[in-house]
Amino acid sequence: MAKVFAYHMPQAAKSLTKEEKTTPKNTLKEEGPESVMAHLNFAEEELPAGDPKVQQKMKKVLAAFSYANLQTNRLHRKAVEWFPVIEPILDDFGIPNDFKYVPLVESGLQEGVSPKGAAGYWQFMPATARTYGLKVNARVDERKNLRKSTIAACKYIKELYGVFGNWTMVAAAYNVGDNHMKKQINRQNQDNYFKMKLNRETAGYVYKLISMKQIMEDPARYGYRAPRELLAMNAE
């Protein structure tokens, strides 16, 4: 069975029912910033309600992902190319669709090998890549194969979920490493990502994923020119 990834222009027309024609449309674009904040989530796990520090940080990271700041449509072009490959694999592993934003955060703007040696779409370290079935040697580096590296990432993510039990913590542990996250949980006696004291990169990681989700789902709100409508067919 084929799956369809559709990237629609925000202004794309659709037929309206009689009720929709006569009822004022309450869209996200008509909502104020506070109302938008109430909708934000990662893998259907919502931000803590009524936490001013979390809201302030979320607004700051969202602003950093706006077109006014990034000045590029590269992320949207990569999403159109990558998501049709990533989405069905996530679905096969029972992993929330929001994890498709991980490669965009990890390698969407900066490609190549990190100072620590991480590489590829999902920024695997060589040893971790080999652990989850990827070939990494002088001749072959399957971290740079989108399909194979996504399968490896899904194996790792599923394993992390078995340890941490919620997807927000899984995303954070993907960034910082499961052993480090376990130590922090024990040290702080806290397993709520939004209340933990973590290194700067990891402390902002889930906020970046949510921001990436926002600029992909509602590009016009954040100043991006909507790409053309694209369809990509992927066999399971």
N, C-alpha and C positions, 0 to 999 in steps of 0.2 A: 504493500500500500504506500503510495507516495504521500509525502508531507509537503506542504506549501509554506514557504516563508514569504510574506508579503510586506513590502515597505511602501506604505501609502503616503502620498502628500497630504498634509493636514487639511488642505482645502478640497480634497477629493470629494465629489458629490455622491450622495447616496439617496435612495428613495425614502421619503418620510411617510409615516402613517398619518392619518387625519389628526390623531391626538398630538403627535409630535409637531405638526404644522401649527396647531393652535396653542401649544404650551410653550412658554418661554424656555429656551434652551439653557441649561445650567452646566456649562462646560468648565473644564479645568482652567481655561484661559480667562474665564470670567471671575475666577476665585482670587481672593487676595493671598498674599504670601503665607499668612498663618494657616489658611485653609489648605493650601498646597502642602505645607509641612505635615498636616494631619494625614495626608494620603501616602506619605513616603514610607517605604518598607523594603526589606531585602528578603527574598524568598518567603514572602507573606509574614515575616516577623517584623512587627512595627517598631518604630523608634519609641523610646520611653516618653509617655505623655507628660506634659507639664514640666519638663526638665529644661530650664533656660540655657544651661551650658551646652547641652546636646543640640538644642535648636540653633544656638548661635554658631556652633561649629559646623552644623549642617549647612546653614546659609552661606558661611564663608567658603566651604568646599564647593558648593553649587556655583557660586560666583566665579570660582577659579576655573570651572569647567565650561563657562559660557563662551560663546564665540568671541565676545569682546576681549576676552583674556587669551584664548588659545589661537584665534585667528587662522583656523584651518578646518576644512571639512574632511580631513583624512580619516578621522575615526568613523564617520558615517560610511565612507567608501569601503573601509575594511569590514565594517559590520555587514554590509551587503554581500561581501565576498565570503566572510567566515561563518556567519550564523547558519546558513543552510547546511554546512558540514557539522557544526557543533550541536545544534539543537536536537537532531534525532538521536545523537549519541547520549546526550544528557538524559533524554527521555527513556532510552533503553536501560539506563542504569538507575532510573527512578530518582534522578537528581533535579532539583528545581531549575527551571529555565533561566533564572537570574544569574546562574553561574556562567552563562555565556559572556558576561561582561568582564570576567576575570582576565581573559587574554587581552582585551582592549585596555584594561588598566595596567596589566603587566608589560605589554609590548606594543600597544597601539600607537604610541607616539615615539618611543625610543626602541630601536631594534638592536640586535647584536648580543654580545655577551656582557653580562654585568661584571663589575669588579670582583665579585665573589665566585664567578664562574657559571652563573645561571644563564640559560639560553633558551631560545625557541618561543613559541606562542605562549606557553604556560610557564615559562621561566623556571624550568627544572634545573636543579644541580645535577651534575653527571651521575653521582652515586644514586640519588633518588630516582632519576630517570631509568637507570638499569634495574633498580628494585622493582619497578612497575612495568618492566618488559620492553623498554626501549634500547636500541643499539646506540651506543655512544663510543666511538673510537676514532682513530686517525682518518679513516676512510668514510665512515657513515655517522651521521648525527640525526637520529630520528626525532629529536626534540623539535626539529624544523619541519617535520611532517605534520600538518594540521590534524589529519584524521587519527594517526597513530598516537600523537601526543595528547589528543583529547581523550582517547580511550584510557591512556595511562593516568591522566589527571582524574578521570572519573573513578578509577580504581582507588586512587589515593583519597579522593574526597569521600567516597563511601566508607573507607576505613576510618577517616577522621570523624565522620558522623557517629560511627559506632563508639567512639571514645568520648566525644563532647556532647552529643545529643541535641544540638540545635545548630541551624545553618549559619547563623551569624558568627558563632564561635568557630565553626568549621572554616569559614572564610578567613577569619583572623589567624587561625592556626595554619592555614595554607600559606599565608604570607610569612609568618615568623617561625614556623616549625612546630610540630606537635609536642616535642619534648620541652621546648622552651615554654610553650603555653601551659603545659601541665605544671611546670615549676611555678609559674606566675599564679596560677589558680591556688596552689597549695600555700604559697608565700603570702598571698593577699587574702586568702580565705574568701574568695569571690570568683564567681563564674559568669557574671553578667558583663559582657564586653563593654557596654557603655559606662560601666562604673569602675572598670579596671584601669590601673596605671600601667601603660605599655610604652614601648619605644615609639618614637614619633611616627615612623612609617606605618607600623601596625595599628597604632591608635587612630590613624586617619584612613585606614584601608577600607573598612566597610562604608565609610562616608563617601569614599571615591567610587565604590561600586554602585551605591545608590545614585550618586551624581551622574555616573555614566548611563545608568538606566534612564534617568530623567531626560538627558539630552538626546537619547536615542528614541524614546517614546514620544517626546514632545519637543522636537528640535526648534520649532518656531518660537516657543516661549523663551528659549535661551539664545536667540539671535542667529540660529543657523538657517541657511537657505535649504528648504526641503529638497532632497534628491528626487529624481524621477522615480515613478512607481516601478518596482522591480519584482519579478517572481522568480524563485529558484526552486526547482523540483529536486527532491532527494529521495532516493529509494531507501527503505529501511534495511 
